[in-house]
Amino acid sequence: MYNQESLDTGLYIEGRSDTECKERLYKLFGTEYEIMGRKTIPKPGFLGFGQKDVCRLYYRTNIHKPVSEPAVVKPQLSLEEAQAAIGKITSKMSNAASDDFEKTRNEIILKSQLGQIANKLDVLMKNVSPETNYHPSIKRIEELLTENEFTPSYIRAMCEKVRTQFSLKKLDDYDAVQNAVIDWIGESLTISKDVVKRPPHVVIIVGPTGVGKTTTLVKFAGNLLRDARKNKKADPVVHFITTDFMRVGAYDMLSHYTSILNMSIEKAETAEDVSTLFKNYRNNSDYIFIDTSGLSPNDYTEIANMRAVLDVPDMHPEIYLAVTASTKAKDLEVIMRNYEQFNYDSVIITKYDETSSYGNVLSVLSEKNKAISWITTGQQVPRFIERANPGRFLMDLDGFNKNEAHIKEKFNYEPSKEDR
């Protein structure tokens, strides 16, 4: 063994092994050196990644001049002088290459991190059980959701939830999986709650052309009148304002209905018109219904103009966006985005009776976390309008074996008279 004093000479050389260190010493001093000790030193890897052990040999020399130049005597540098010289050289090299080194270092770190992430993903993918990924129960659920025209992103999320919530053994119970998925669809929908406001309750419906905004407003008014008479209360005082001057016959159509319901109607072309009528009605009305023009969802200018017309101080309207049940997912996303400036409270799904697949609309409303308030199921006034309920949508799913009693109880759903 080497004593500690022999290791304090200050002269040492490092390499991967004893042999490598001795070869380097021989090149420097020939045979004129003596090994004083040895240590194994742990060293961090390049840029701090990993760790490895190196061999350190402590030595002393038996000469005062290099063996390769016997005729020239050069003074030997002291340890301190050698270290100082090396420091100067290193400093110059470091300053010259610092930018390149930093750039290279960052690139290596980034590549290393990306490589680590890729490796982890490979491991995760290998650990995914093919049996779970393509289990017949999941495959069947995916097929049914596709048949009902739910969006791909909604289907992926629902199937992923099945994978995480059901073990491989429990997946064999298809009925349990199906019942859970039906519940999850219902739970993914947000239903608007009844809004109680002090009179006058101002209601505005906006939306694209042909979705049934005017008819829906008239249904609201007709149901208010019917409910009041059913409960032996005074007829509500309702006024209509129309801002729709684009559709031929719009005023005449609305005027026809209001005359039957014994309700007033006025026209308004500007924000000043709407403001004046609101001030006239606010102290003697229970409800004020404002009909709007149907606009293309891509007609940004007209949508902005209509928003300006309806911007009346202190009116505080309840605004609905009306869309048809058959609207495609991409179209619905555009409609919702471009009508967002109205800050609509919830969505009315119209013409529910004109399609048998509702997945597109339900998917988007669920993913955008938009509430559903009403659905209309026919043209007849004042019938065929009902409060939205998840149970209604679940009972109309195609291909699923539905537990009607469970759906009614869980979602407090009772079919309307028209559906019985």
Buried (B, 14 or more C-beta within 10 A) or exposed (E): EEEEEBBEBEEBBBBEEEEBBBEBBEEBBBEBBBBBBBEEEEEEEEEEEEEEEBBBBBBEBEEEBBEEEEEEEEEEEEEEEEEEEEEEEEEEEEEEEEEEEEEEEEEEEEEEEEEEEEEEEEEEEEEEEEEBEEBEBBEBBBEBBBBBBBBEEBBEBBBEBBBEEBEEEEBEEBEEBBBBBBBBBBEBBBBBEEEEEEBBBBBBBBBBEEBBBBBBBBBBBBBBBEEBEEEEEEEBBBBBBBBBEEBEEBBEBBBEBBEEBEBBBBBBEEBEBBBBBBEEBBEEBBBBBBBBBBBEBEBEEEBEEBBEBBEBEEBEBBBBBBBBBBBEBEBBBBBBEBBEEBEBBBBBBBBBBEBEBBBBBBBBBBBBEBBBBBBBBBEEBBBBBBBBBBBBBBBBBEEBEBBEEBBBEBBEBEBBEEEE
